[in-house]
Structures are given as C-alpha cells and as structure tokens.
Amino acid sequence: MIANITQLSWALAGTGINLRIYLIIALVILVFSFLLKQIHQPYIIAYMLSGVVLGPFGLGMFVDIDLVQDVGDIGLIILMFFIGMEISLPKFVRKWRISIIATGLQIIMSLLFCGLLSMAFGWNWKQVLFLGFITALSSSAVVIKLLEAKNKVTTNIGENVIIVLLTQDVLFVPILVFLGSITGVEVAQKTIILQITGGVFLLLTLLYVLWKEEIRLPFSKQLKGDHELQVFAGLLLCFGMAFLTDFFNLSAALGAFVGGILVHAAKSTQWLHNSLHPFRVVLVSVFFISIGILIDLTYLVDNWIIVSSLVLLVFVTNHGINALSLRALGNTWTQSIYGGGLLAQIGELSFIVASVGRVNGVLGPDEYKLTILIISVTIFLSPFWIGLTKFVIARYGKADASGEWLQK
C-alpha cells in the first residue's frame, strides 16, 4: 500500500518533485469543493469532477488509472473501518431479515430485469448473469459517505441500508467464484479453502464480540493519551484486519469493517476517530477521484443517448426494487422510498465484475466500455438522485421538509 502511494507521487511528479502539479491538483479540488458547497452538494461530487478534469480525458495528469484505483481502494478500506466504529453488532444481528431478504430480492429482481432486457439487446445467458450481478451491487462508499454527512448512519433506515450494503460485500466473493465457474475458469482448491477459513475466522470474531458485548484492546490505556502512537495503532488495526481478509481472498474492506466493530466494542471509538480523520479525508477523496478518472468524456459524448437512457433505467429499476423490498420488511413508505434512492446506483465492486467479464470474453470491448461508463455515471449522479428523492418526499409525501421521518 505504501509502495502504491509512493508510486503515485512519482507518477504525478515525473522524475523529480514538480510542485506545480500538486498545486494544480489541490486547486482543482478546492475550486470544485467551494462551488458545490455553495449549492449544498456533497464533496464527493467535487472529488469525482476533479478526477474527470485531472484524468486522461481531461488534463492528463493521472495516466496510470490502475495505480490510482489501487490507492483509492485504500480510501475505501479506511471508510469501512470508520463505519464499523459506528456499528453496534447486537443491534445489527437483530435485523437479520433485512440482510437476507432485501439483498436476495435485489439480486433476483436484477437478474430477471436483465433477462427481460436481453430480448431487446440480444444478450446471451452469460451476459445476463454478469450484467444482472453488476446492476445488483450498490455503492457502499457513496451511500455511507452521504449518510455520514447527514448524520443518518444510526437512524433506522440508515442502519437498514448499511446492512444491505454489507451483505452485498459479503456475497461479492461467492458471486465472483460463481461467475468464474460459468466462464470455464476453475477456482483453485487452495483458494476455496482459504476463503472458507477466512469466513470462519470472521464469523468467530463477530460471535466473540456478540458474546462479550464489550472487549478490551491491548495497550488501550497507554495509547489513550498519546496522539502519535494512536495514529499508528489505528492504522495497524485497520490495515491489519484488511490484510487478514485479503490473505484469505475475501474483501479487504470487509476486514476493515470488522476491525471497526472491534473498536466500537472496545469503547475506543472517539480517540481513534480523531487520530485517523486526516488520513481518511485524503484517501477517501482519492477513491472518488479514481471514479471520475474512469469517465470517458469522448465515449460519453458520442453515445450520450444510449448512456443516458441506460443510466435512467438503472436508477428507476434499482430504486423501485429496493424500495419495495424495504417496504415489505416493515419500513414506512417514506423510509422505503428514501432507502431505495440511496441504493439506486451501481457500486464500485461492479467494476471488478465487469473486468472479469471482459477478461473471460463474456463482455466485448464496446460492451465493457459502456458498462464501465454507466457504473461511473450512476455513482457520479447518485447524490443528485438521492437529493431529488428527498425533495419529492418532502414536497409530496407525509414528511415535512426538515426530514423528521428519517429519524424514526
């Protein structure tokens, strides 16, 4: 990870320290952030716009897209660690129905929807499966960031939405294994054993936390008053858990999330939050910049009709499926509609699914480029879609404009 950050710095600076490049990057981010703040839009839009401007289809200052995405993944790990610190595990366990039913319905309905579209686009059954799973996965990074910005993580609908997102993250590895098997790519027995072992390890860790309710982290008293050691202790716990799950071929972000749950159970949330917050701001911003870099402006302009049509179709379909699922599980209509809006975009994990489809020949070059663009655009437009959803509910629903219904 440190090597990737170092490589990124050299890639930006060339063969020496080019302060002008860093100045331009900081200036672009600040300008977009300031402008969007004036119209009450979240900073993630500013970060993605910065990626568009600084990327290969703009100023060309970021040319190694894979490297930028690697560093951006570190931001996702940090974000999931912070979210874990807000989570009470016993409270989440009581909502197991949300996890299983809502996520299951989302996946099934997305597959059926892509099956219907295949009659118009001529997709084969493998393409239907790949595109169905791509559409079914929402963006943990975007949704959780927006919930945090509005202090809605611990509300009823906020917790329900996060449960759905985390369940998708847990199911991501089995989905990849399944999709790999239908393309004829065999999964090594060693990989399967590692994944099962990692899954058991995480389950035992969570069961221990659930049983003890409150745990004690090593050296917590010694660290409490030492800011410098707190930074390294927090990073060790976050990336240590991420490394363990990555070693077992599971999601590194999932491991960081479990690490955050351990911090919450140890009642050490506040000092770790304060110590790691600067790291989080920088690295999470890089993650969203990497999303903006993937937006191919030339391809978007040349194919704007089909791209805009498919993006709208994704938003409407995902919104409807998730809203009905949440409503069926006992949420109010206003909560369900808002939750559906939060989950309406396609998520960052879908980039990996699309890449697997391209490598194995399921998605052709044009199909892959279109899929990547649609994923990127739905992530970029997600805050606007969520804002529109809130406006419609406040204007025409039973809730008032203050959003009091979100607190129930």
C-alpha positions in Angstrom: 0.0 0.0 0.0 2.8 2.4 0.9 4.6 1.4 -2.3 1.5 2.3 -4.3 1.2 5.7 -2.7 4.9 6.4 -3.4 4.5 5.3 -7.0 1.5 7.5 -7.4 3.5 10.5 -6.1 6.3 9.8 -8.6 3.9 9.2 -11.4 2.4 12.6 -10.8 5.7 14.4 -10.3 7.6 12.7 -13.2 11.3 12.2 -12.4 11.5 14.9 -9.8 9.4 16.9 -7.4 7.1 19.0 -9.6 5.3 21.3 -7.1 3.2 22.8 -9.9 1.4 19.5 -10.4 0.5 19.2 -6.7 -0.6 22.8 -6.7 -2.9 22.3 -9.7 -4.4 19.2 -8.1 -5.1 21.0 -4.8 -6.5 24.0 -6.7 -8.9 21.9 -8.8 -10.3 20.1 -5.8 -10.7 23.3 -3.8 -12.4 25.1 -6.6 -14.9 22.3 -7.2 -15.5 21.8 -3.5 -16.1 25.5 -2.8 -18.5 25.8 -5.7 -20.5 22.7 -4.8 -20.6 23.8 -1.1 -22.4 27.0 -2.2 -25.2 24.9 -3.7 -25.2 22.4 -0.8 -23.9 19.5 -2.7 -21.6 16.8 -1.1 -17.8 16.9 -1.6 -17.8 13.5 -3.3 -19.1 15.2 -6.4 -16.2 17.7 -6.3 -13.8 14.8 -6.0 -15.3 13.0 -9.0 -15.3 16.1 -11.1 -11.7 16.7 -10.2 -11.0 13.2 -11.4 -12.6 13.9 -14.7 -10.6 17.1 -15.2 -7.3 15.7 -14.0 -7.7 12.3 -15.7 -6.6 11.1 -19.2 -9.7 12.6 -20.8 -9.0 16.0 -19.2 -5.6 17.5 -18.4 -4.0 14.1 -18.4 -2.2 14.4 -15.1 -3.4 11.0 -14.0 -2.3 8.5 -16.6 -1.9 5.3 -14.6 -5.5 4.5 -13.9 -4.8 1.1 -12.3 -2.4 2.7 -9.8 -4.8 5.5 -8.9 -7.5 2.8 -8.3 -5.2 0.9 -6.1 -4.6 3.9 -3.9 -8.3 4.7 -4.0 -9.1 1.2 -2.6 -7.1 2.2 0.5 -9.6 5.0 0.9 -12.4 2.6 0.8 -10.7 0.4 3.4 -10.4 3.5 5.7 -14.1 4.4 5.1 -15.3 1.0 6.0 -13.2 1.0 9.2 -14.8 4.2 10.3 -18.3 2.9 9.6 -17.5 -0.2 11.6 -16.7 2.0 14.6 -20.3 3.3 14.4 -21.9 -0.1 14.4 -23.4 -1.9 17.4 -23.2 -5.6 16.5 -26.1 -6.8 18.7 -28.3 -4.2 17.1 -27.4 -5.3 13.6 -27.9 -9.0 14.4 -31.5 -8.3 15.4 -32.1 -7.1 11.8 -31.0 -10.4 10.0 -34.2 -10.4 7.9 -33.1 -7.2 6.2 -29.8 -8.7 5.4 -31.1 -11.9 3.8 -34.5 -10.9 2.3 -33.7 -7.4 0.9 -30.4 -8.4 -0.6 -31.8 -11.6 -2.0 -34.7 -9.8 -3.7 -32.4 -7.2 -5.1 -30.2 -9.8 -6.8 -33.1 -12.0 -8.1 -35.0 -9.0 -9.5 -31.9 -7.5 -11.1 -31.2 -10.9 -12.9 -34.8 -11.1 -14.0 -34.7 -7.5 -15.3 -31.6 -8.1 -17.3 -33.2 -11.3 -18.6 -36.0 -9.2 -20.0 -33.6 -6.6 -21.5 -31.8 -9.5 -23.2 -34.7 -9.9 -25.6 -34.1 -6.4 -26.8 -30.3 -6.3 -26.8 -29.6 -10.0 -27.8 -27.5 -10.8 -24.7 -26.7 -14.5 -24.1 -27.3 -16.1 -20.7 -23.8 -15.5 -19.5 -24.0 -11.8 -20.3 -27.4 -11.7 -18.5 -25.8 -13.2 -15.3 -22.8 -10.8 -15.4 -24.9 -7.7 -16.1 -27.5 -8.8 -13.5 -24.9 -9.0 -10.8 -23.3 -5.8 -11.9 -26.6 -4.0 -11.6 -27.5 -5.6 -8.2 -24.4 -4.2 -6.4 -24.8 -0.8 -4.9 -22.0 1.6 -3.8 -21.0 1.3 -0.1 -18.6 4.2 -0.4 -21.1 6.7 -1.8 -24.1 5.7 0.3 -22.2 5.5 3.6 -20.4 8.8 2.9 -23.7 10.6 2.2 -25.4 9.0 5.3 -22.4 10.2 7.4 -22.6 13.7 6.0 -26.2 13.9 7.1 -25.7 12.1 10.5 -28.1 9.4 9.4 -25.9 6.3 9.9 -27.6 5.3 13.1 -31.2 6.1 12.0 -33.5 3.1 11.3 -33.4 3.4 7.5 -29.6 4.2 7.6 -28.9 1.0 9.5 -31.1 -1.0 7.2 -29.4 0.3 4.1 -26.0 -0.3 5.5 -27.0 -3.9 6.4 -27.9 -4.4 2.7 -24.6 -2.9 1.5 -22.6 -5.0 3.9 -24.4 -8.2 2.8 -23.6 -7.4 -0.8 -19.9 -7.0 0.2 -20.0 -10.4 1.9 -21.6 -12.0 -1.1 -19.2 -10.5 -3.5 -16.6 -13.2 -3.3 -19.1 -16.1 -3.8 -20.5 -14.1 -6.8 -17.1 -13.9 -8.4 -16.5 -17.6 -7.8 -19.8 -18.4 -9.4 -19.3 -16.2 -12.4 -15.8 -17.6 -12.9 -17.2 -21.1 -12.9 -19.7 -20.4 -15.7 -16.9 -18.9 -17.9 -15.0 -22.1 -17.6 -12.3 -20.6 -15.3 -11.7 -23.1 -12.5 -11.2 -21.8 -9.0 -8.2 -23.4 -7.3 -8.9 -25.7 -4.3 -6.4 -23.7 -2.3 -8.4 -20.5 -2.9 -11.7 -22.2 -1.8 -10.1 -23.5 1.4 -8.6 -20.1 2.2 -12.0 -18.4 1.6 -13.8 -20.8 3.9 -11.1 -20.4 6.6 -11.3 -16.7 6.4 -15.1 -16.8 6.6 -15.0 -19.0 9.7 -12.4 -16.6 11.2 -14.6 -13.6 10.7 -17.7 -15.4 12.0 -15.9 -16.5 15.2 -14.6 -12.9 15.7 -18.1 -11.5 15.4 -19.6 -14.2 17.6 -16.9 -13.4 20.3 -17.8 -9.7 20.1 -21.5 -10.6 20.3 -20.9 -12.8 23.4 -18.6 -10.4 25.3 -20.5 -7.2 24.2 -17.5 -5.2 25.4 -13.9 -6.1 24.8 -10.6 -4.5 25.7 -7.9 -3.7 23.1 -4.3 -4.3 24.0 -2.5 -1.2 25.4 -5.6 0.9 25.2 -4.9 2.8 28.4 -1.3 3.5 27.3 -2.5 4.8 23.9 -5.3 6.9 25.2 -3.2 10.0 25.9 -0.6 9.6 23.1 -1.7 11.1 19.8 1.2 9.9 17.7 1.0 6.3 18.9 -2.8 6.4 18.4 -2.3 7.1 14.7 -0.1 4.0 14.2 -2.2 1.8 16.4 -5.3 2.7 14.5 -3.6 2.1 11.1 -2.3 -1.2 12.4 -5.7 -2.4 13.4 -7.4 -1.1 10.3 -4.9 -2.4 7.7 -4.1 -5.5 9.8 -7.7 -6.8 9.6 -7.9 -5.7 5.9 -4.7 -7.7 5.3 -6.0 -10.8 7.0 -9.2 -10.9 4.9 -7.3 -10.1 1.8 -4.9 -13.0 2.6 -8.0 -15.3 2.8 -9.1 -14.0 -0.7 -12.0 -12.1 0.9 -12.8 -8.4 0.7 -10.2 -6.2 2.4 -12.8 -3.6 3.0 -14.9 -6.2 4.9 -11.9 -6.9 7.1 -11.5 -3.2 7.9 -15.2 -3.1 8.7 -14.8 -5.9 11.3 -11.8 -4.1 12.7 -14.1 -1.0 13.2 -16.6 -3.2 15.0 -13.9 -4.3 17.4 -13.0 -0.7 18.1 -16.7 0.0 18.8 -16.9 -2.9 21.2 -13.8 -1.7 23.0 -15.3 1.7 23.5 -12.2 3.3 21.8 -14.1 5.0 19.0 -13.5 8.6 19.9 -9.7 8.8 20.1 -9.2 6.6 17.0 -11.7 8.7 15.1 -9.9 11.9 15.9 -6.4 10.4 15.2 -7.2 8.9 11.8 -9.6 11.5 10.4 -6.9 13.4 8.3 -5.9 10.1 6.6 -9.5 9.4 5.9 -10.1 12.7 4.2 -7.2 12.3 1.8 -7.5 8.7 1.0 -11.3 8.6 0.6 -11.0 11.7 -1.7 -8.5 9.7 -3.9 -11.1 6.9 -4.2 -13.7 9.2 -5.6 -11.2 10.9 -7.8 -10.4 7.4 -9.3 -14.1 7.1 -10.1 -14.1 10.4 -12.0 -11.0 9.3 -13.9 -12.9 6.4 -15.4 -15.5 8.6 -17.0 -14.5 8.7 -20.7 -15.9 12.0 -21.9 -15.3 11.2 -25.6 -17.3 8.0 -25.5 -19.9 9.7 -23.4 -20.5 12.5 -25.9 -20.5 10.1 -28.8 -23.1 7.7 -27.2 -25.0 10.1 -24.9 -28.4 8.9 -25.9 -27.9 5.2 -25.0 -25.8 6.0 -21.9 -28.4 8.5 -20.5 -31.2 6.0 -21.3 -29.5 3.1 -19.6 -28.4 5.3 -16.6 -32.0 6.4 -16.1 -33.3 2.8 -16.5 -30.8 1.6 -13.8 -31.8 4.3 -11.4 -35.5 3.8 -11.8 -35.3 0.0 -11.6 -32.9 -0.3 -8.7 -34.8 2.4 -6.8 -38.1 0.5 -7.3 -36.7 -2.9 -6.4 -35.1 -1.7 -3.2 -38.0 0.5 -2.1 -40.4 -2.4 -2.5 -38.0 -4.8 -0.6 -37.6 -2.4 2.3 -41.4 -1.7 2.4 -42.1 -5.5 2.5 -39.7 -5.7 5.5 -41.7 -3.3 7.6 -40.3 0.2 6.8 -42.6 3.1 6.2 -43.2 4.1 2.6 -41.2 7.3 3.1 -38.3 5.4 4.6 -38.5 2.7 1.9 -38.6 5.3 -0.9 -35.6 7.1 0.6 -33.7 3.8 1.1 -34.4 2.9 -2.5 -32.9 6.1 -3.6 -29.8 5.5 -1.6 -29.3 2.1 -3.2 -30.2 3.1 -6.7 -26.7 3.4 -8.2 -24.3 0.7 -9.3 -21.4 0.2 -6.9 -17.6 0.2 -7.1 -17.4 -3.6 -6.7 -19.2 -3.9 -10.1 -16.0 -2.6 -11.8 -14.3 -5.9 -10.8 -17.2 -8.0 -12.0 -17.1 -6.2 -15.4 -13.4 -6.7 -15.6 -13.8 -10.4 -15.0 -16.4 -10.5 -17.8 -14.0 -8.7 -20.2 -11.0 -10.9 -19.4 -13.1 -14.1 -20.0 -14.7 -12.8 -23.2 -18.2 -12.5 -21.9 -18.2 -8.7 -22.4 -16.8 -7.4 -25.6 -14.6 -4.2 -25.8 -17.6 -1.9 -26.5 -19.9 -3.6 -24.0 -17.2 -3.4 -21.4 -16.5 0.3 -22.1 -20.3 1.1 -22.0 -20.7 -0.9 -18.7 -17.8 0.9 -17.0 -19.1 4.3 -18.1 -22.7 3.5 -16.8 -21.3 2.4 -13.5 -19.2 5.6 -13.2 -22.1 7.9 -14.2 -24.5 6.3 -11.8 -22.0 6.8 -9.0 -21.4 10.4 -10.0 -25.1 11.2 -10.3 -26.1 9.3 -7.1 -26.0 12.3 -4.8 -28.3 14.2 -7.2 -30.7 11.3 -7.4 -30.8 11.0 -3.6 -31.4 14.7 -3.3 -34.2 14.5 -5.8 -35.8 11.7 -3.8 -35.6 13.7 -0.6 -37.2 16.7 -2.3 -40.1 14.6 -3.8 -40.8 13.0 -0.4 -40.7 16.3 1.4 -42.8 18.0 -1.2 -45.4 15.3 -1.8 -45.1 12.8 1.0 -46.3 12.9 4.6 -43.0 14.0 5.9 -42.1 17.6 6.5 -39.2 19.4 4.8 -37.0 19.0 7.8 -36.7 15.3 7.1 -38.1 14.3 10.5 -39.2 11.0 9.1 -35.6 9.9 8.7 -35.2 9.9 12.5 -37.9 7.3 13.1 
